[in-house]
């Protein structure tokens, strides 16, 4: 069996996926027409061309514009259902999905609208595909901590459906320390904690996420190699890193996939995982990321299976469920 076939066939979990970042140009165009939203593009092909942005901020500008076509419960259901259907195709059996409520509430769209759509799609995927899914509510770090507190309060009716709280959006100039109080409160409420750190921002942001936010996982974290003490700490504590290779390439964290350090981190004993981040914007879903690594870094079968097993180890699934999936990874 080819390695590409093994990648397709083994069960996997995805832990770093922004649902708004799975919006395809086709769905953006369709929903814009549905809601009579005027886009600065004449057709789907022009939207696809716009996805060739040059940096994180250019991406975020497009990302938030794209999110503007999401208006009613059915739109959010369709967005989530399309992603979960792709999970079925890629043999992703469990996924922990980030969503950005502030992107929608500041447009006047309430939790009742997007949560209803998300949860309906997640229930359907569980029933029809057997895919389990958790939600991670992410705060936008370019907004204030007070706004994050407000969002946490607005989410109250849906706490039982939210597994973790995270931190995303533009990293530079918005260190984790900016949100120390709100994450302490979220932790006291029983939520798992994740945070983007060490992608554009320096290794010191990873330390802040660990020491001030008390994270259970670091999203990205590829710049940890800049600090030997941090590398040792991540190895000792086995704090997972949710690495997103095609995202790193698209946002110029690396210039060539051959330069990616994920295997160096894995060989150094860190608990690294492969994820797609914002797949439609960054050029590929989860299996595309695995295949890109294989083509550039010449992965072997054991490494692929280890990375897939790590996705379950790093998940928020119960330990017995993790063990069952890991057994399947090495015996699929």
Secondary structure, 3 states (H helix, E strand, C coil): CCHHHHHHHCCEEEEEEEHHHHCCHHHHHHHHHHCCCCCCCCCHHHHHHHCCCCCHHHHHHHHHHHHCCCCCHHHHHHHHHHHHHHHHHHCEEEEEEEECHHHHHCCCCCHHHHHHHHHHHHHHHHHHHCCEEEEEEEEECCCCHHHHHHHHHHCHHHHHHCCEEEEECCCCCCCHHHHHHHHHHHHHCCCEEEEEECCCCCHHHHHHHHHCCCCCEEEECHHHHHCHHHHHHHHHHCCEEEECHHHHHHCCCCCCHHHCCHHHHHHCCCCEEECCECHHHHCCCHHHHHHHHHHHHCCCHHHHHHHHHHHHHCCCCCHHHHHHHHHHHHHC
